[in-house]
Amino acid sequence: MKTLQIGTTFRIVGVLAALGIVVFPFYWMLVTALTGDDNMFGAVPQLTPDFSRLGIFAEVLGSHSVQLWLMNSTLIAAGTAALSVILAIPVAYALSRYSFKGKVLLTLGLLLTQMLPEALLVVPMFGIFRQLDLLNSLFSLIMANTAFVMPVVAFILKGAIDGIPKSIEEAARVDGCRPMSILLRIILPLIGPTVAAITVIAFFHGWNEYVFAQTFIFDPAKQPASVGLAGFVGELSTPIQSVMAVAIMYTLPAVVFYLFAQKYFVSGITAGGVKG
């Protein structure tokens, strides 16, 4: 019995330690944002937030385009998630259920897209988007991010579809159900958690957008929060409190979204990763 209690105690301590490691950066961001200039570089660090300085958040929102940046990041992330899922579903279904000429090359091509870093393709994509008159628009960022994340979510979806017995589709065909109806009415409800998981993956890929936005966007009003946050850093001085305040506002929505979709994310990744 004592051995069991000791093991339980160690597990609890381990969980609390891991939780502390995860939460501490957010706590320190809050402390830094609420620290005055006099205490920022003092000999004794300030370890607790000074809540009398909460006005820094209102000050940042009032003097900078933080709200607009957050809205742009939300539009980019939501657009990337929606477009990636819409394109990945038929690709994953075709790779899982059909045999066609060029299937191996298509699969290999999707895999090769993950071997090229974004920084390597910024210049050629800039030239393409310039010819298509897509520069300085949020849609260009949505397309660029979708091109990188769609192959990943397609392979995750394929693994989930591989785990669905083909007999279910055969029974639907006997009842006169067409392929598109089978996909929409039968397959998608069965892989709902996986669809939720890939939506989270695509959303965070778009939310963290920086490289393409820094290159493709010229109008400050169209910048996402990641680029706007980097703009706080100056050559002569950097308002650390403002940087941390904006960083909290930039991080918090993503954390809340992940906590809301966590159960779907875990179950969906498991289904798409071990089946097939």
Backbone hydrogen bonds in HBPLUS format (Angstrom, degrees):
<---DONOR---> <-ACCEPTOR-->    atom                        ^
c    i                          cat <-CA-CA->   ^        H-A-AA   ^      H-
h    n   atom  resd res      DA  || num        DHA   H-A  angle D-A-AA Bond
n    s   type  num  typ     dist DA aas  dist angle  dist       angle   num
A0005-GLN N   A0001-MET O   2.95 MM   4  6.30 155.6  2.01 149.5 156.3     1
A0006-ILE N   A0002-LYS O   2.83 MM   4  6.07 159.0  1.88 151.9 157.6     2
A0007-GLY N   A0003-THR O   2.93 MM   4  6.13 158.5  1.98 145.6 151.5     3
A0008-THR N   A0004-LEU O   2.95 MM   4  6.18 155.6  2.01 146.2 152.8     4
A0009-THR N   A0005-GLN O   2.90 MM   4  6.11 154.8  1.96 146.3 153.4     5
A0010-PHE N   A0006-ILE O   2.94 MM   4  6.22 159.0  1.99 151.1 156.2     6
A0011-ARG N   A0007-GLY O   3.03 MM   4  6.26 153.4  2.10 144.2 151.5     7
A0012-ILE N   A0008-THR O   2.95 MM   4  6.22 157.9  2.00 149.0 154.9     8
A0013-VAL N   A0009-THR O   2.90 MM   4  6.14 164.1  1.93 152.7 157.1     9
A0014-GLY N   A0010-PHE O   2.83 MM   4  5.99 155.3  1.89 144.5 151.9    10
A0015-VAL N   A0011-ARG O   2.86 MM   4  6.11 156.6  1.92 149.3 155.1    11
A0016-LEU N   A0012-ILE O   2.90 MM   4  6.14 162.9  1.93 152.4 157.1    12
A0017-ALA N   A0013-VAL O   2.85 MM   4  6.03 153.2  1.92 146.9 154.7    13
A0018-ALA N   A0014-GLY O   2.93 MM   4  6.14 161.9  1.96 148.0 152.8    14
A0019-LEU N   A0015-VAL O   2.86 MM   4  6.05 156.3  1.91 147.4 154.6    15
A0020-GLY N   A0016-LEU O   2.86 MM   4  6.05 151.9  1.94 142.8 150.5    16
A0021-ILE N   A0017-ALA O   2.98 MM   4  6.28 153.3  2.05 148.2 155.0    17
A0022-VAL N   A0018-ALA O   3.08 MM   4  6.34 150.8  2.17 145.2 152.7    18
A0023-VAL N   A0019-LEU O   2.86 MM   4  6.02 162.5  1.89 153.7 158.6    19
A0024-PHE N   A0020-GLY O   2.86 MM   4  5.63 154.1  1.92 145.7 151.8    20
A0026-PHE N   A0023-VAL O   3.05 MM   3  5.55 120.2  2.42 113.9 127.6    21
A0027-TYR N   A0023-VAL O   3.05 MM   4  6.32 158.3  2.09 153.7 160.5    22
A0028-TRP N   A0024-PHE O   2.81 MM   4  6.02 160.9  1.85 162.1 166.6    23
A0029-MET N   A0025-PRO O   2.95 MM   4  6.13 146.7  2.06 141.1 150.2    24
A0030-LEU N   A0026-PHE O   3.06 MM   4  6.35 154.2  2.13 144.3 150.6    25
A0031-VAL N   A0027-TYR O   2.91 MM   4  6.24 159.3  1.95 150.4 156.3    26
A0032-THR N   A0028-TRP O   2.89 MM   4  6.00 164.1  1.91 146.4 150.8    27
A0033-ALA N   A0029-MET O   2.92 MM   4  6.09 156.9  1.98 145.5 152.2    28
A0034-LEU N   A0030-LEU O   3.09 MM   4  6.26 142.1  2.24 144.3 153.6    29
A0034-LEU N   A0031-VAL O   3.20 MM   3  5.23 127.5  2.49  95.2 108.4    30
A0035-THR N   A0032-THR O   3.28 MM   3  5.14 161.6  2.31 108.4 107.5    31
A0039-ASN N   A0036-GLY O   3.21 MM   3  5.50 130.4  2.47 102.5 114.1    32
A0040-MET N   A0036-GLY O   3.04 MM   4  6.05 120.8  2.40 143.3 159.5    33
A0042-GLY N   A0039-ASN O   3.48 MM   3  4.91 174.0  2.49  96.8  96.7    34
A0053-ARG N   A0050-ASP O   2.98 MM   3  5.92 167.9  2.00 127.5 130.9    35
A0054-LEU N   A0051-PHE O   3.34 MM   3  5.37 151.5  2.42 111.7 108.8    36
A0056-ILE N   A0053-ARG O   3.07 MM   3  6.06 171.3  2.08 128.7 129.7    37
A0057-PHE N   A0054-LEU O   3.18 MM   3  6.10 154.4  2.25 124.4 127.5    38
A0059-GLU N   A0055-GLY O   2.82 MM   4  6.03 155.0  1.88 152.3 160.6    39
A0060-VAL N   A0056-ILE O   2.91 MM   4  6.06 156.0  1.97 143.0 148.5    40
A0061-LEU N   A0057-PHE O   3.03 MM   4  6.24 165.9  2.05 148.2 152.2    41
A0062-GLY N   A0058-ALA O   2.89 MM   4  5.96 143.8  2.03 140.8 150.8    42
A0063-SER N   A0059-GLU O   2.97 MM   4  6.04 145.1  2.09 147.0 154.8    43
A0064-HIS N   A0060-VAL O   3.08 MM   4  5.79 135.6  2.29 147.4 153.5    44
A0069-TRP N   A0065-SER O   2.95 MM   4  6.21 156.7  2.00 150.3 157.4    45
A0070-LEU N   A0066-VAL O   2.88 MM   4  6.12 163.6  1.90 156.6 160.2    46
A0071-MET N   A0067-GLN O   2.97 MM   4  6.17 152.8  2.05 142.5 150.4    47
A0072-ASN N   A0068-LEU O   2.92 MM   4  6.17 156.2  1.98 148.9 155.1    48
A0073-SER N   A0069-TRP O   2.92 MM   4  6.21 159.9  1.96 151.6 157.0    49
A0074-THR N   A0070-LEU O   2.92 MM   4  6.12 154.2  1.98 144.9 152.2    50
A0075-LEU N   A0071-MET O   2.94 MM   4  6.20 158.2  1.99 149.9 155.3    51
A0076-ILE N   A0072-ASN O   2.92 MM   4  6.14 161.1  1.95 152.2 157.3    52
A0077-ALA N   A0073-SER O   2.89 MM   4  6.02 166.1  1.91 149.9 154.1    53
A0078-ALA N   A0074-THR O   2.85 MM   4  5.91 167.0  1.86 150.7 155.1    54
A0079-GLY N   A0075-LEU O   2.87 MM   4  5.81 158.3  1.92 142.0 149.1    55
A0080-THR N   A0076-ILE O   2.89 MM   4  5.98 157.4  1.94 145.9 152.3    56
A0081-ALA N   A0077-ALA O   2.96 MM   4  6.13 161.4  1.99 147.6 152.7    57
A0082-ALA N   A0078-ALA O   2.93 MM   4  6.10 167.9  1.95 151.4 154.8    58
A0083-LEU N   A0079-GLY O   2.96 MM   4  6.00 172.4  1.96 151.6 154.2    59
A0084-SER N   A0080-THR O   2.94 MM   4  5.83 157.3  1.99 143.7 150.8    60
A0085-VAL N   A0081-ALA O   3.06 MM   4  6.14 163.5  2.09 147.2 151.5    61
A0086-ILE N   A0082-ALA O   3.02 MM   4  6.17 165.3  2.04 151.5 156.0    62
A0087-LEU N   A0083-LEU O   3.04 MM   4  6.14 159.2  2.08 147.2 152.2    63
A0088-ALA N   A0084-SER O   2.82 MM   4  5.82 150.8  1.91 145.6 154.6    64
A0089-ILE N   A0085-VAL O   3.12 MM   4  6.04 156.3  2.18 150.7 153.0    65
A0092-ALA N   A0088-ALA O   2.82 MM   4  5.88 166.7  1.83 157.6 161.0    66
A0093-TYR N   A0089-ILE O   3.00 MM   4  6.15 159.6  2.04 151.8 157.8    67
A0094-ALA N   A0090-PRO O   2.94 MM   4  6.04 157.4  1.99 144.3 150.2    68
A0095-LEU N   A0091-VAL O   2.99 MM   4  6.19 162.8  2.02 151.8 156.4    69
A0096-SER N   A0092-ALA O   3.01 MM   4  6.07 140.9  2.16 140.3 150.5    70
A0097-ARG N   A0093-TYR O   2.94 MM   4  5.93 155.8  2.00 149.5 154.9    71
A0098-TYR N   A0094-ALA O   3.05 MM   4  5.24 156.4  2.11 136.4 141.2    72
A0103-LYS N   A0100-PHE O   3.22 MM   3  5.67 147.9  2.33 137.0 133.2    73
A0106-LEU N   A0102-GLY O   2.89 MM   4  6.07 155.0  1.95 150.9 158.1    74
A0107-THR N   A0103-LYS O   2.94 MM   4  6.18 161.6  1.97 148.9 153.7    75
A0108-LEU N   A0104-VAL O   2.87 MM   4  6.08 159.9  1.91 148.2 154.3    76
A0109-GLY N   A0105-LEU O   2.79 MM   4  5.92 152.2  1.86 143.4 151.6    77
A0110-LEU N   A0106-LEU O   2.98 MM   4  6.25 154.1  2.05 148.6 154.6    78
A0111-LEU N   A0107-THR O   3.08 MM   4  6.36 151.9  2.16 144.5 152.2    79
A0112-LEU N   A0108-LEU O   2.88 MM   4  6.14 152.7  1.96 148.9 156.6    80
A0113-THR N   A0109-GLY O   3.21 MM   4  6.44 138.9  2.39 141.2 150.3    81
A0114-GLN N   A0111-LEU O   3.10 MM   3  5.65 149.0  2.20 111.0 119.2    82
A0115-MET N   A0112-LEU O   3.02 MM   3  5.27 160.0  2.07 109.3 115.8    83
A0120-LEU N   A0117-PRO O   3.15 MM   3  5.51 137.7  2.33 104.7 115.5    84
A0121-LEU N   A0118-GLU O   3.00 MM   3  5.40 138.1  2.18 108.6 119.9    85
A0125-MET N   A0121-LEU O   3.03 MM   4  5.97 159.0  2.08 148.7 155.4    86
A0126-PHE N   A0122-VAL O   2.83 MM   4  5.93 144.0  1.96 144.0 154.7    87
A0127-GLY N   A0123-VAL O   3.09 MM   4  6.44 154.3  2.16 152.1 158.0    88
A0128-ILE N   A0124-PRO O   3.04 MM   4  6.34 156.0  2.10 146.1 152.5    89
A0129-PHE N   A0125-MET O   2.89 MM   4  6.04 171.8  1.90 154.2 156.5    90
A0130-ARG N   A0126-PHE O   2.92 MM   4  6.00 144.6  2.05 141.7 151.6    91
A0131-GLN N   A0127-GLY O   3.11 MM   4  6.34 155.8  2.17 144.1 149.4    92
A0132-LEU N   A0128-ILE O   3.04 MM   4  6.34 146.5  2.16 145.0 154.9    93
A0134-LEU N   A0129-PHE O   2.81 MM   5  4.99 176.0  1.81 152.1 153.4    94
A0133-ASP N   A0130-ARG O   3.16 MM   3  4.93 157.6  2.21  98.1 104.5    95
A0136-ASN N   A0216-PHE O   2.83 MM  80  5.59 146.0  1.94 143.1 151.3    96
A0140-SER N   A0137-SER O   3.26 MM   3  5.61 135.3  2.47 102.3 112.2    97
A0141-LEU N   A0138-LEU O   3.09 MM   3  5.23 121.9  2.44  98.1 112.2    98
A0142-ILE N   A0138-LEU O   3.01 MM   4  6.36 152.0  2.09 149.2 157.7    99
A0143-MET N   A0139-PHE O   2.93 MM   4  6.15 161.9  1.96 151.5 155.4   100
A0144-ALA N   A0140-SER O   2.99 MM   4  6.13 160.3  2.03 142.9 148.6   101
A0145-ASN N   A0141-LEU O   3.00 MM   4  6.08 165.7  2.02 147.7 151.4   102
A0146-THR N   A0142-ILE O   2.94 MM   4  6.01 152.7  2.01 143.9 152.2   103
A0147-ALA N   A0143-MET O   3.01 MM   4  6.19 152.2  2.09 147.1 153.6   104
A0148-PHE N   A0145-ASN O   3.18 MM   3  5.33 133.0  2.41  97.8 109.7   105
A0149-VAL N   A0145-ASN O   3.02 MM   4  6.24 159.4  2.06 154.1 159.8   106
A0150-MET N   A0146-THR O   2.91 MM   4  5.43 157.5  1.96 146.4 150.2   107
A0153-VAL N   A0149-VAL O   3.18 MM   4  6.52 166.8  2.20 161.4 164.0   108
A0154-ALA N   A0150-MET O   2.89 MM   4  5.99 148.5  1.99 150.9 160.6   109
A0155-PHE N   A0151-PRO O   3.15 MM   4  6.31 155.5  2.21 143.7 147.9   110
A0156-ILE N   A0152-VAL O   3.13 MM   4  6.44 153.7  2.20 147.6 155.3   111
A0157-LEU N   A0153-VAL O   2.92 MM   4  6.07 159.8  1.97 145.2 150.7   112
A0158-LYS N   A0154-ALA O   2.88 MM   4  6.08 152.1  1.96 143.3 151.6   113
A0159-GLY N   A0155-PHE O   3.13 MM   4  6.34 156.8  2.19 143.2 147.6   114
A0160-ALA N   A0156-ILE O   3.25 MM   4  6.60 149.5  2.34 143.1 150.9   115
A0160-ALA N   A0157-LEU O   3.08 MM   3  5.10 118.1  2.48  95.5 110.7   116
A0161-ILE N   A0157-LEU O   2.89 MM   4  6.20 159.6  1.93 156.8 162.5   117
A0162-ASP N   A0158-LYS O   2.86 MM   4  6.04 153.7  1.93 151.4 158.8   118
A0163-GLY N   A0160-ALA O   3.17 MM   3  5.38 138.2  2.36  98.8 109.9   119
A0164-ILE N   A0161-ILE O   3.03 MM   3  5.38 165.2  2.05 113.8 118.6   120
A0168-ILE N   A0165-PRO O   3.28 MM   3  5.96 153.4  2.35 113.0 118.3   121
A0169-GLU N   A0166-LYS O   3.09 MM   3  5.34 118.6  2.48 102.1 115.8   122
A0170-GLU N   A0166-LYS O   2.99 MM   4  6.31 156.9  2.04 152.2 159.6   123
A0171-ALA N   A0167-SER O   2.95 MM   4  6.09 152.7  2.02 142.7 148.9   124
A0172-ALA N   A0168-ILE O   3.16 MM   4  6.40 148.5  2.27 138.3 146.7   125
A0173-ARG N   A0169-GLU O   2.89 MM   4  6.21 150.3  1.98 148.5 156.7   126
A0174-VAL N   A0170-GLU O   3.06 MM   4  6.31 151.9  2.14 144.2 151.2   127
A0175-ASP N   A0171-ALA O   3.23 MM   4  6.50 142.2  2.38 136.9 146.3   128
A0175-ASP N   A0172-ALA O   3.12 MM   3  5.08 123.0  2.46  91.8 106.2   129
A0177-CYS N   A0172-ALA O   2.96 MM   5  5.36 161.6  1.99 147.3 144.6   130
A0176-GLY N   A0173-ARG O   2.92 MM   3  4.98 158.8  1.97 106.1 111.4   131
A0181-SER N   A0178-ARG O   3.03 MM   3  5.22 114.6  2.48 102.1 118.2   132
A0182-ILE N   A0178-ARG O   2.83 MM   4  6.12 151.8  1.90 157.0 166.6   133
A0183-LEU N   A0179-PRO O   2.97 MM   4  6.23 157.0  2.03 148.7 154.3   134
A0184-LEU N   A0180-MET O   2.97 MM   4  6.18 164.7  1.99 149.4 153.3   135
A0185-ARG N   A0181-SER O   2.76 MM   4  5.55 162.1  1.79 146.9 152.9   136
A0186-ILE N   A0182-ILE O   3.00 MM   4  5.13 144.9  2.13 126.3 134.4   137
A0187-ILE N   A0182-ILE O   2.95 MM   5  6.32 164.2  1.98 158.9 164.1   138
A0188-LEU N   A0183-LEU O   3.02 MM   5  6.11 159.3  2.06 157.2 161.5   139
A0190-LEU N   A0187-ILE O   3.04 MM   3  5.29 122.1  2.39 103.1 118.1   140
A0191-ILE N   A0187-ILE O   3.10 MM   4  6.39 137.4  2.28 150.0 162.4   141
A0191-ILE N   A0188-LEU O   3.19 MM   3  5.20 131.5  2.44  97.9 110.5   142
A0194-THR N   A0191-ILE O   3.05 MM   3  5.34 118.6  2.44 105.0 120.1   143
A0195-VAL N   A0191-ILE O   2.99 MM   4  6.32 155.2  2.05 156.3 164.3   144
A0196-ALA N   A0192-GLY O   2.96 MM   4  6.27 155.6  2.02 152.7 159.5   145
A0197-ALA N   A0193-PRO O   2.93 MM   4  6.19 148.4  2.03 141.0 150.0   146
A0198-ILE N   A0194-THR O   2.94 MM   4  6.23 163.9  1.97 156.3 158.4   147
A0199-THR N   A0195-VAL O   3.00 MM   4  6.13 143.7  2.14 140.7 150.9   148
A0200-VAL N   A0196-ALA O   3.09 MM   4  6.39 150.2  2.19 144.2 150.9   149
A0201-ILE N   A0197-ALA O   3.03 MM   4  6.40 158.8  2.08 149.2 155.0   150
A0202-ALA N   A0198-ILE O   2.91 MM   4  6.06 169.0  1.92 148.5 151.2   151
A0203-PHE N   A0199-THR O   2.85 MM   4  5.93 152.4  1.93 142.5 151.2   152
A0204-PHE N   A0200-VAL O   3.01 MM   4  6.22 166.2  2.03 154.1 156.1   153
A0205-HIS N   A0201-ILE O   3.07 MM   4  6.28 147.1  2.18 144.0 153.5   154
A0206-GLY N   A0202-ALA O   3.08 MM   4  6.33 156.6  2.13 148.0 153.0   155
A0207-TRP N   A0203-PHE O   2.82 MM   4  6.03 148.7  1.91 145.8 156.2   156
A0208-ASN N   A0204-PHE O   3.05 MM   4  6.05 150.7  2.14 141.8 146.7   157
A0209-GLU N   A0206-GLY O   3.23 MM   3  5.21 160.6  2.27 107.0 109.0   158
A0214-GLN N   A0210-TYR O   2.86 MM   4  5.94 155.2  1.92 155.3 161.2   159
A0215-THR N   A0212-PHE O   3.09 MM   3  5.15 132.5  2.33  96.3 109.4   160
A0216-PHE N   A0212-PHE O   2.69 MM   4  5.72 170.6  1.70 165.0 167.6   161
A0217-ILE N   A0213-ALA O   3.21 MM   4  5.35 154.3  2.28 130.5 135.2   162
A0222-LYS N   A0219-ASP O   2.94 MM   3  5.51 161.2  1.97 120.2 126.3   163
A0223-GLN N   A0220-PRO O   3.31 MM   3  5.29 168.4  2.32 105.3 108.1   164
A0228-GLY N   A0224-PRO O   3.07 MM   4  6.29 165.0  2.09 153.8 158.6   165
A0229-LEU N   A0225-ALA O   2.78 MM   4  5.79 154.5  1.85 145.8 152.0   166
A0230-ALA N   A0226-SER O   3.22 MM   4  6.41 152.6  2.30 136.5 143.2   167
A0231-GLY N   A0227-VAL O   3.15 MM   4  6.41 133.5  2.38 139.3 151.4   168
A0231-GLY N   A0228-GLY O   3.12 MM   3  5.09 131.8  2.36  93.5 106.8   169
A0232-PHE N   A0229-LEU O   3.16 MM   3  5.66 163.1  2.19 112.0 117.2   170
A0233-VAL N   A0230-ALA O   3.25 MM   3  5.86 155.1  2.32 113.7 119.5   171
A0240-ILE N   A0238-THR O   2.85 MM   2  5.65 112.1  2.32 118.4 101.5   172
A0243-VAL N   A0239-PRO O   2.93 MM   4  6.23 160.2  1.96 157.5 164.0   173
A0244-MET N   A0240-ILE O   2.95 MM   4  6.17 164.9  1.97 156.0 158.6   174
A0245-ALA N   A0241-GLN O   2.94 MM   4  6.12 151.9  2.02 144.4 152.7   175
A0246-VAL N   A0242-SER O   2.95 MM   4  6.14 166.1  1.97 153.6 156.5   176
A0247-ALA N   A0243-VAL O   2.87 MM   4  6.01 153.0  1.94 143.9 152.8   177
A0248-ILE N   A0244-MET O   2.95 MM   4  6.13 150.4  2.04 144.1 150.2   178
A0249-MET N   A0245-ALA O   3.17 MM   4  6.48 162.0  2.20 146.2 150.6   179
A0250-TYR N   A0246-VAL O   2.81 MM   4  6.02 138.6  1.98 145.8 158.4   180
A0251-THR N   A0247-ALA O   2.87 MM   4  5.99 145.8  1.99 143.4 152.1   181
A0252-LEU N   A0248-ILE O   2.88 MM   4  5.83 168.2  1.89 156.4 159.3   182
A0255-VAL N   A0251-THR O   3.08 MM   4  6.34 156.8  2.13 155.6 162.9   183
A0256-VAL N   A0252-LEU O   2.95 MM   4  6.16 166.8  1.96 161.6 164.5   184
A0257-PHE N   A0253-PRO O   2.94 MM   4  6.09 158.9  1.98 145.6 151.7   185
A0258-TYR N   A0254-ALA O   2.97 MM   4  6.16 156.0  2.02 145.2 151.5   186
A0259-LEU N   A0255-VAL O   2.93 MM   4  6.18 160.9  1.97 153.1 158.1   187
A0260-PHE N   A0256-VAL O   3.00 MM   4  6.20 151.4  2.09 146.3 154.0   188
A0261-ALA N   A0257-PHE O   3.08 MM   4  6.31 149.4  2.18 143.8 151.5   189
A0262-GLN N   A0258-TYR O   2.82 MM   4  5.52 101.2  2.45 144.0 160.8   190
A0265-PHE N   A0261-ALA O   2.91 MM   4  6.06 152.8  1.99 152.2 161.1   191
A0266-VAL N   A0262-GLN O   2.96 MM   4  6.20 166.8  1.98 163.2 163.4   192
A0267-SER N   A0263-LYS O   3.26 MM   4  6.28 170.1  2.27 142.6 145.6   193
A0268-GLY N   A0264-TYR O   2.86 MM   4  5.73 152.0  1.94 141.0 149.8   194
A0269-ILE N   A0265-PHE O   2.97 MM   4  6.03 162.5  2.01 149.2 153.3   195
A0270-THR N   A0266-VAL O   3.13 MM   4  6.24 158.8  2.17 144.3 150.3   196
A0271-ALA N   A0267-SER O   3.02 MM   4  6.19 158.4  2.07 143.9 149.6   197
A0272-GLY N   A0268-GLY O   2.96 MM   4  6.12 158.9  2.00 148.4 154.2   198
A0273-GLY N   A0269-ILE O   2.92 MM   4  5.82 125.6  2.23 139.4 152.4   199
A0274-VAL N   A0270-THR O   3.21 MM   4  6.12 149.9  2.30 151.0 153.2   200
